[in-house]
Amino acid sequence: MTRFVRLWHYLTRYMDNFLLGGVLLLMLIGLVVLYSATDANLSRVTNQAINMLVALTVMWLVANIPLQHIMRLAVPLYMIGLMLLIGVALFGEIQNGARRWLNIGVTRIQPSELMKLAVPLMMAWYFDKHETTLRLRDYAVATLLLLLPLLLILRQPDLGTTLLIASSGFYVLFLAGLSWRIIAGLLIAGAVSLPVLWSMLHDYQRQRIMTLLDPSQDPLGAGYHTIQSTIAIGSGGVIGKGWQNGTQTHLDFLPEKSTDFIFAVFSEEFGLIGNTSLLLLYLMVIGRGMVITANASTQFTRLIAGSITLTFFTYIFVNIGMVVGILPVVGVPLPLISYGGTSMVTMLLGFGILMSIQTHPKLVKT
């Protein structure tokens, strides 16, 4: 027993136990809900458990890397990601009308997932290098670093990933001290340009927005997801129908029930009490991330920690907003709960960076 405790302490010496505990609890909930959502499909649950083990291994490896080394990777990681996005635009495979994947021989990769971390890392690196002489043009350069991959990803098209990367980049700009006047100006400019942006959207994207305003206009088509998910959430009531007893789920009314709409499965089976507990657990993880951000010792670590934490919040807000019908359906998973490996690895890679910031303070330049 003593040897096991020593081994555990050795393996987790660069892990943040509070953050790790929150992540493991969310993963456990994810497996429980997935078992029900897939009608007790053990193969699917096992695959997800393997995805989780891979993601946890990545998190552990990154947590053990001092931030100086991660900071050195910011520029090459961004450049590689940008070149891969260009490769997708030129040679990418088309699937379901979208060109998002790049075949590299042994496997297919989705470079936009890499940019979820590469973009904020690059922007944080840039602001750290110009910390003592920050001027308006530095914010303009950082914005350009954000826009280049965004335009390539939007062209694929992948609106969900575009919004997530845009939000992560905005958080870096905001935490770096972007003036409220400029933010207000950008919001006004964005509102004025809405007609132009509307014309740039694909037909299915416009349909999603129109369906958000009135799902009943196409109840068996574009509005089906929103209608069925809201029925499932409402039918859960206060205490829920019980694990594996959700009628919307098990009678196959609920679409994408193991991925984008898994929150509706959880709501139907565990009700308001379960939802409140889940949101409090998410809040605990977000709060810990903000504490790490506040205690960060350099400009780079503060910006990247804040961006990772707030992007995690954005994932939660967009997914739940989409499921309850206050946001359009954009294909954003519920973090650490939805089925899938790529987004989970990306998310836990970010948490690994958070843990490295927390546990390597003396190794980071002050």
C-alpha positions as CSV (number, residue, x, y, z in Angstrom):
1,M,0.0,0.0,0.0
2,T,2.8,2.4,0.9
3,R,4.6,1.6,-2.4
4,F,1.4,2.3,-4.3
5,V,1.0,5.7,-2.5
6,R,4.6,6.6,-3.3
7,L,4.1,5.6,-6.9
8,W,0.9,7.7,-7.2
9,H,2.6,10.7,-5.7
10,Y,5.6,10.3,-8.0
11,L,3.3,10.0,-11.1
12,T,1.1,13.0,-10.1
13,R,3.8,15.3,-8.8
14,Y,3.3,17.6,-11.7
15,M,-0.5,17.2,-11.8
16,D,-3.0,19.5,-10.2
17,N,-5.1,17.2,-8.0
18,F,-8.1,19.5,-7.8
19,L,-8.3,19.8,-11.6
20,L,-7.5,16.1,-12.1
21,G,-10.4,15.2,-9.8
22,G,-12.8,17.3,-11.7
23,V,-11.7,15.9,-15.0
24,L,-12.0,12.3,-13.8
25,L,-15.5,12.8,-12.4
26,L,-16.7,14.4,-15.7
27,M,-15.2,11.4,-17.6
28,L,-16.9,8.9,-15.3
29,I,-20.3,10.7,-15.8
30,G,-19.6,10.7,-19.6
31,L,-19.1,6.9,-19.6
32,V,-22.3,6.3,-17.5
33,V,-24.4,8.5,-19.9
34,L,-22.8,7.1,-23.0
35,Y,-23.7,3.5,-21.9
36,S,-27.4,4.6,-21.8
37,A,-27.2,6.8,-24.9
38,T,-25.8,3.9,-27.0
39,D,-28.4,1.4,-25.6
40,A,-25.8,-0.5,-23.5
41,N,-23.3,-0.8,-26.4
42,L,-20.2,-2.0,-24.6
43,S,-18.0,-1.8,-27.7
44,R,-18.8,2.0,-28.0
45,V,-18.2,2.6,-24.3
46,T,-14.9,0.6,-24.4
47,N,-13.7,2.7,-27.4
48,Q,-14.5,5.9,-25.4
49,A,-12.7,4.5,-22.4
50,I,-9.6,4.0,-24.6
51,N,-10.0,7.6,-26.0
52,M,-10.0,8.8,-22.4
53,L,-6.9,6.8,-21.5
54,V,-5.1,8.3,-24.5
55,A,-6.2,11.8,-23.6
56,L,-5.2,11.3,-20.0
57,T,-1.8,10.1,-21.1
58,V,-1.3,13.2,-23.3
59,M,-2.4,15.4,-20.4
60,W,0.1,13.7,-18.1
61,L,3.0,14.1,-20.6
62,V,2.3,17.7,-21.2
63,A,1.9,18.5,-17.5
64,N,5.4,17.1,-17.0
65,I,6.9,19.5,-19.6
66,P,8.1,22.9,-18.3
67,L,6.4,25.8,-20.0
68,Q,9.7,27.1,-21.5
69,H,9.6,24.1,-23.9
70,I,5.9,24.5,-24.7
71,M,6.5,28.2,-25.4
72,R,9.2,27.3,-27.9
73,L,6.8,25.1,-29.8
74,A,4.3,27.9,-30.3
75,V,5.7,29.2,-33.6
76,P,6.5,25.9,-35.3
77,L,3.1,24.4,-34.2
78,Y,1.2,27.4,-35.6
79,M,3.2,27.3,-38.9
80,I,2.7,23.5,-39.3
81,G,-1.0,23.9,-38.6
82,L,-1.3,26.7,-41.1
83,M,0.4,24.7,-43.8
84,L,-1.8,21.7,-43.1
85,L,-4.9,23.9,-43.4
86,I,-3.6,25.1,-46.8
87,G,-3.1,21.4,-47.7
88,V,-6.7,20.7,-46.7
89,A,-7.9,23.5,-49.0
90,L,-5.9,22.1,-51.9
91,F,-5.9,18.4,-51.4
92,G,-8.4,17.6,-48.6
93,E,-11.0,14.9,-48.7
94,I,-14.6,15.9,-49.2
95,Q,-17.0,14.2,-46.8
96,N,-20.7,15.2,-46.3
97,G,-20.1,18.3,-48.4
98,A,-17.2,19.6,-46.3
99,R,-13.5,19.5,-47.0
100,R,-12.0,19.1,-43.5
101,W,-9.7,16.1,-43.5
102,L,-6.2,15.6,-44.9
103,N,-5.0,12.1,-45.9
104,I,-1.3,11.7,-44.9
105,G,-1.0,8.1,-46.0
106,V,-1.2,6.1,-42.7
107,T,-4.2,8.0,-41.4
108,R,-6.5,11.1,-41.9
109,I,-6.0,14.2,-39.7
110,Q,-8.2,17.2,-39.1
111,P,-5.8,20.2,-38.8
112,S,-8.4,22.5,-37.5
113,E,-8.3,20.6,-34.2
114,L,-4.6,21.4,-33.9
115,M,-5.3,25.1,-34.3
116,K,-7.6,25.2,-31.3
117,L,-4.4,25.3,-29.2
118,A,-1.9,26.5,-31.8
119,V,-3.7,29.8,-32.3
120,P,-3.9,30.9,-28.7
121,L,-0.3,29.6,-28.1
122,M,1.0,31.7,-31.0
123,M,-0.9,34.8,-29.9
124,A,0.2,34.5,-26.3
125,W,3.8,34.0,-27.5
126,Y,3.6,37.2,-29.6
127,F,2.2,39.3,-26.7
128,D,4.8,37.9,-24.4
129,K,7.6,38.9,-26.7
130,H,6.2,42.5,-27.0
131,E,5.0,42.8,-23.4
132,T,7.0,45.9,-22.5
133,T,6.2,47.8,-25.7
134,L,2.6,46.8,-26.5
135,R,1.0,49.2,-29.0
136,L,-2.1,49.1,-31.1
137,R,-0.3,47.6,-34.1
138,D,0.7,44.6,-31.9
139,Y,-3.0,43.9,-31.4
140,A,-3.5,44.3,-35.1
141,V,-0.7,41.7,-35.8
142,A,-2.2,39.3,-33.2
143,T,-5.6,39.7,-34.9
144,L,-4.1,38.8,-38.2
145,L,-2.5,35.7,-36.7
146,L,-6.1,34.8,-35.6
147,L,-7.8,35.6,-38.9
148,L,-5.5,33.6,-41.2
149,P,-6.5,30.1,-39.9
150,L,-10.1,31.3,-39.3
151,L,-10.6,32.1,-43.0
152,L,-9.2,28.8,-44.0
153,I,-11.4,26.8,-41.6
154,L,-14.5,28.8,-42.4
155,R,-13.9,28.0,-46.1
156,Q,-14.1,24.2,-45.4
157,P,-16.8,25.0,-44.1
158,D,-16.7,24.3,-40.3
159,L,-18.6,27.0,-38.4
160,G,-18.4,25.3,-35.0
161,T,-14.6,25.0,-35.0
162,T,-14.3,28.6,-36.4
163,L,-16.4,30.0,-33.5
164,L,-14.3,28.1,-30.9
165,I,-11.0,29.2,-32.4
166,A,-12.3,32.8,-32.8
167,S,-13.4,32.8,-29.1
168,S,-10.0,31.4,-27.9
169,G,-8.2,34.1,-29.9
170,F,-10.5,36.9,-28.6
171,Y,-9.8,35.8,-25.0
172,V,-6.1,36.2,-25.6
173,L,-6.7,39.7,-27.0
174,F,-9.0,40.6,-24.1
175,L,-6.6,39.3,-21.4
176,A,-3.7,41.1,-23.1
177,G,-5.4,44.4,-22.4
178,L,-7.4,45.2,-25.5
179,S,-9.3,48.5,-24.9
180,W,-13.0,48.3,-24.2
181,R,-13.4,51.1,-26.8
182,I,-11.9,48.9,-29.4
183,I,-14.0,45.9,-28.3
184,A,-17.2,48.1,-28.5
185,G,-16.1,49.3,-31.9
186,L,-15.6,45.8,-33.2
187,L,-19.0,44.8,-31.9
188,I,-20.6,47.7,-33.7
189,A,-18.7,46.9,-36.9
190,G,-19.8,43.3,-36.6
191,A,-23.4,44.3,-36.2
192,V,-23.2,46.6,-39.3
193,S,-21.5,43.9,-41.3
194,L,-24.2,41.3,-40.5
195,P,-25.9,41.5,-44.0
196,V,-22.5,40.8,-45.6
197,L,-21.8,37.9,-43.2
198,W,-25.2,36.5,-43.9
199,S,-24.5,36.5,-47.6
200,M,-21.3,34.6,-47.0
201,L,-23.0,31.8,-45.1
202,H,-23.8,28.5,-46.8
203,D,-27.4,27.6,-47.3
204,Y,-27.5,25.0,-44.5
205,Q,-25.9,27.5,-42.1
206,R,-28.6,30.1,-42.9
207,Q,-31.2,27.4,-42.4
208,R,-29.8,26.6,-38.9
209,I,-30.2,30.2,-37.9
210,M,-33.8,30.5,-39.2
211,T,-34.6,27.2,-37.5
212,L,-33.4,28.6,-34.2
213,L,-36.0,31.4,-34.5
214,D,-38.8,29.0,-35.3
215,P,-38.0,25.2,-35.2
216,S,-41.6,24.4,-36.0
217,Q,-41.3,25.7,-39.5
218,D,-39.5,22.4,-40.4
219,P,-40.3,20.0,-37.6
220,L,-39.2,16.9,-39.5
221,G,-36.1,18.5,-41.1
222,A,-33.9,21.3,-39.9
223,G,-36.0,21.8,-36.7
224,Y,-36.1,18.2,-35.7
225,H,-32.9,18.2,-33.5
226,T,-34.0,21.2,-31.5
227,I,-37.6,20.1,-31.0
228,Q,-36.7,16.6,-29.9
229,S,-33.9,17.8,-27.6
230,T,-36.1,20.3,-25.8
231,I,-38.8,17.6,-25.4
232,A,-36.3,15.3,-23.8
233,I,-35.0,18.0,-21.4
234,G,-38.5,19.1,-20.4
235,S,-39.7,15.5,-19.9
236,G,-36.9,14.9,-17.4
237,G,-38.5,17.2,-14.8
238,V,-36.9,17.7,-11.5
239,I,-35.5,14.3,-10.7
240,G,-35.4,12.7,-14.2
241,K,-36.8,9.4,-15.4
242,G,-33.9,7.4,-14.2
243,W,-30.8,5.9,-15.8
244,Q,-31.6,4.0,-19.0
245,N,-35.3,5.0,-18.7
246,G,-35.3,8.0,-21.1
247,T,-38.1,7.5,-23.6
248,Q,-36.9,10.1,-26.2
249,T,-33.5,8.4,-26.0
250,H,-34.4,4.8,-26.2
251,L,-37.2,5.1,-28.6
252,D,-34.7,6.8,-31.0
253,F,-36.5,10.2,-31.3
254,L,-33.3,12.0,-30.1
255,P,-30.7,12.5,-32.9
256,E,-26.9,12.4,-32.3
257,K,-27.6,11.2,-28.8
258,S,-24.1,10.0,-28.1
259,T,-22.3,13.1,-29.4
260,D,-23.7,16.6,-29.8
261,F,-27.0,16.0,-28.0
262,I,-25.8,13.9,-25.1
263,F,-26.8,16.6,-22.7
264,A,-30.4,16.0,-23.6
265,V,-29.9,12.3,-22.7
266,F,-28.5,13.3,-19.4
267,S,-31.3,15.8,-18.7
268,E,-34.0,13.4,-19.5
269,E,-32.6,10.7,-17.2
270,F,-31.3,12.8,-14.3
271,G,-33.5,15.9,-14.5
272,L,-32.9,19.3,-13.0
273,I,-31.0,18.0,-10.0
274,G,-28.6,16.1,-12.2
275,N,-28.1,19.2,-14.5
276,T,-27.4,21.4,-11.5
277,S,-24.8,18.9,-10.2
278,L,-23.2,18.7,-13.6
279,L,-23.0,22.5,-14.1
280,L,-21.5,22.9,-10.6
281,L,-18.9,20.3,-11.5
282,Y,-18.1,22.2,-14.7
283,L,-18.0,25.4,-12.6
284,M,-15.5,23.8,-10.2
285,V,-13.1,23.0,-13.1
286,I,-13.5,26.5,-14.7
287,G,-13.0,28.1,-11.3
288,R,-9.7,26.1,-10.8
289,G,-8.6,27.2,-14.2
290,M,-9.2,30.8,-13.4
291,V,-7.2,30.5,-10.1
292,I,-4.3,29.1,-12.1
293,T,-4.7,32.0,-14.5
294,A,-4.6,34.5,-11.7
295,N,-1.5,32.9,-10.2
296,A,0.4,32.6,-13.5
297,S,3.9,34.2,-13.3
298,T,4.4,35.5,-16.8
299,Q,2.4,37.2,-19.6
300,F,2.6,34.0,-21.7
301,T,1.3,31.7,-19.0
302,R,-1.5,34.1,-17.9
303,L,-2.8,34.5,-21.5
304,I,-2.7,30.8,-22.4
305,A,-4.2,29.7,-19.1
306,G,-7.0,32.2,-19.4
307,S,-7.7,31.3,-23.0
308,I,-7.8,27.5,-22.3
309,T,-10.1,28.0,-19.3
310,L,-12.5,30.4,-21.1
311,T,-12.6,28.3,-24.2
312,F,-13.6,25.3,-22.1
313,F,-16.5,27.5,-20.8
314,T,-17.3,28.3,-24.4
315,Y,-17.6,24.6,-25.3
316,I,-20.0,24.1,-22.5
317,F,-22.1,27.2,-23.2
318,V,-22.4,26.6,-26.9
319,N,-23.3,22.9,-26.6
320,I,-25.9,23.4,-23.9
321,G,-27.2,26.5,-25.6
322,M,-27.5,24.5,-28.8
323,V,-29.3,21.6,-27.1
324,V,-31.8,23.8,-25.3
325,G,-32.6,25.8,-28.4
326,I,-31.1,29.3,-27.7
327,L,-28.2,28.8,-30.1
328,P,-28.1,27.4,-33.6
329,V,-26.9,23.8,-34.1
330,V,-23.2,24.1,-34.9
331,G,-21.8,20.6,-34.0
332,V,-19.9,21.4,-30.8
333,P,-19.5,18.4,-28.4
334,L,-20.1,18.6,-24.6
335,P,-16.6,18.5,-23.2
336,L,-15.5,15.3,-21.5
337,I,-19.0,13.9,-21.9
338,S,-19.7,13.5,-25.6
339,Y,-18.4,10.5,-27.5
340,G,-15.2,11.2,-29.5
341,G,-11.5,11.1,-29.2
342,T,-10.0,14.1,-31.1
343,S,-11.8,16.8,-29.2
344,M,-11.1,15.1,-25.9
345,V,-7.4,14.8,-26.6
346,T,-7.3,18.5,-27.6
347,M,-9.2,19.4,-24.4
348,L,-6.9,17.4,-22.1
349,L,-3.8,18.7,-23.8
350,G,-5.0,22.1,-22.8
351,F,-5.5,21.0,-19.2
352,G,-2.0,19.5,-19.3
353,I,-0.7,23.0,-20.1
354,L,-2.8,24.4,-17.2
355,M,-1.2,21.8,-14.8
356,S,2.3,22.6,-16.1
357,I,1.7,26.3,-15.4
358,Q,0.5,25.4,-11.8
359,T,3.2,22.9,-10.9
360,H,6.3,24.5,-12.7
361,P,6.2,28.1,-11.4
362,K,9.9,28.2,-10.5
363,L,10.9,26.9,-13.9
364,V,9.0,29.7,-15.8
365,K,10.8,32.9,-16.4
366,T,9.6,35.7,-14.1
